[in-house]
Amino acid sequence: MSTWQQHVLLNWRTNDRNNGSKSEETPREGLGEINHTSELTIDFGKLYNQSDYSDIELIIESEHFYAHRTILAARSEYFRALLYGGLRESQHDNHTIEIKECKAAAFKILLRYIYTGQINLGKETEDTLLDLLGLVHQYGFEQLENSLSMYIQSILSLNNVCIIYDTACLYELNNLREHCALFIDSHGSEIITTNEFLALSPEALSSVISRDSFFYPEIDIFYAIKNWHDYYYLSQKDQWKPFDSIVSKVRLTLMSMIELLKIVRYSNLFDLNHILDAIDIIHAESNSAVTVNNRTNYKNYRGRLRLNENLATKAYDAEVIEGERYFLNYFLSCGEVQQYLLDGEVINYDLDRGYTRHLIDDVHHICVKLGEPSIINHIKLLLWDKDTRTYSYYVEVSVDNRNWTRIIDYRLYLCRSWQKLYFTPIVASFIRVVGTHNSVNKVFHLVSMEVYYKRKSFAIVGDIHAPIENIATIENSAIVSEGVSRVRNALINGDYQSYDWDTGYTCHQIGSDGIVIQLSQPYVVSSM
């Protein structure tokens, strides 16, 4: 630095010091940050498919694409291994590489994305999108794969869902696969009659019809499988595989005896012994007395799957078929008044109204009939809770109102208020709640019932929920049943800040009694 520069710098610092040293003030937020990524993207985009400065030429279906080794390698692990992994293509004197088993139209879109990070999916055909999805999966563009899968989910239709489902199965794209499966579940009666259904691969077809939620008359499913069999066998004799793995997914026990004997038997698709076994099961169940079992389902029912929707509502044609309503000092039968149990009212109830009841004995219970056989894994019950009374009960479900499966058994536990019951998925048309104990009298009172299939994961030990969240809270209907406090339930109200010697805590005299928290229902817990 020259003497003149040193002199100017010294005067500048002196003036700053005399003027309050504005240079020492904190710069405005963001003033020191420069973000010109938009220009960078534009400049990189100028290199897309340009022969200038390119060092590699890719040939796909006789179409030539110009690119740069370093850019391809930086954007994709696949290209990094191909171009710098010691393979023949990694030799720098090899300027031309032919890529086979790839569609030029799809690769052109992907190459543009590599250089610009942008794609307009709305302009592309469905076939091109599926080809692109295959390339994206092969080359390891995970973020693009997720975005592309989400877009494809939004354009599902009766005409394309089968081929998209096949593609999702092939590339093990679980989210897209499940979304397609749900779409097929909802539109199966139309889809199984389309030519697209006949084009499903054996693996995809087996996956579709094995779902409990593929809820259609089994004889219709049988006809669809037979049509697929005839089409597939005639069109691909050279690739024909044994049909047993697909035929075994047809649930013969869900057909009538006439259908089995007059239709299925003459199709020659099923072993006669399998048909006779199905007839035995159907005959045994139709002639048996009412039974109760634990998770045994010989008939392997199918049911409607509605995610996160309360099925116990009038909108879904649910109704209470057993139980008494209490209304203005009178007990009325199911059809005489509004069905309180399913009306969603969980605030305005008392001793005079707003609940359904049954006498606690060996005969009575409360039963709800759903609008159709449905797959469920979660039930919410509200036990009458205007005082501290407790109840015991169990819950059973059935498809035919004859053969019952017990899914919850809380006869040995004291329960109160909201019951959040989780269990492995099961098909049900009827749900009955049987009260076995009331700490005050011999009547079981139920205010509300909600029935769901929930996607959330949950753990069950036996038939008891093992929660991961705190269940000793007011929101989860816990109460402090023993202990001294100025504020009721201060111990579990979630306030960890506002406490002193006068309030905000629960206590007991040492050597006498203790502090007891009563949870609303039994839980399996491992920490507190």
C-alpha angles and dihedrals in degrees: 000000000000124000090250092054091048090051093050092047092050092051090048092054091045092052091048090052092049093046097052094274099266088185089068092058116105109263116244113274111274094011091113095046120090120195116179096151091128090062090045090054091049092049093047089048089059088065093057112123093342120141091212110102092353117137101190136048121204120202118202122169089342091304118121124222125187120214146150123254096218094050093048091047093047092052100042136034088207093059091041090058092042097048102031104022100092095263123134089263090058093068106109092216087062101086098164125063126178116211114202132196090035133113115235094215092055094044091051090057092047093048090052089051091051090058101035108021089228136110131170100214094179091072096055129090121244092248091053091048091054091047088050091049089055092051093046090052093047095048095044103243094154098172092049090045091056093047092046092049091051091051092048089051088058094056099047114140139165089265100050108028095088096054091042090051090050090051093048090051091049094053095035093238095165100186094049091043093053092046090053091047091054090049090051090048090055097045102028097124089061098036097053090061095054129097088235089065089055089055094059115121116247090250094051093045092051090050093051099049094042091065116105087216093062086100112183135114106293092227089059090051089050092053090048091052091048092051090048090049093052093046096044094046093050096044099042109028091145091057097039116143130189111288097210096094091059098039090053089064092065108097105224093181089067092062128082122255090248091055091049095047101037103034115014096043093057094048091077089216096110134057109249091231090060090053091050091049090053091049090052092054093046092048094047094051095045092054100039127100121246108297137191122205140163112255095318112145112170093170095052095217126212121222144180115272117211113172119228094342124130105240095186095083137103089246088068093041095252117157141179109245100171129038140059127265119217112217127163096337094314131104109221133189123252099272101042101079141017110297100249093185094068103030095092094238107141100154111051106059133113140150091301103048149359104063144084120226146183134191113258104244139104095281114043130073143145117259131186123195115209121217092249139351105293138182110242137173104167135054127180118202128183112208116201103272111171088121135021098275120135133213139202123206148143134226128219133181134202140178098205102028089243109070111052132193120204109223101167127033114181097153091122096047135077110232135181142181117344117023116196105193123189127184140156112286116277136171113247139172097170129041121189128186117201118195116211103174142026117180091215107037144341098278128097114215123198120183103180143004128196124181125198149161104224126197093204116107119245137173124233128192108194100322094323123105118240103203126200094204130072108276097178091090137110089241089060091050096251118150137193101243098177129029139070122267138149090224119048113245092002088148094064105028093100096241107134097162111049105069137111137153091297105045147002099064143079123227145174134196111264111248093023128082117313144223116294128188115197114208118210094243140355116293135178105235133179104179142026 
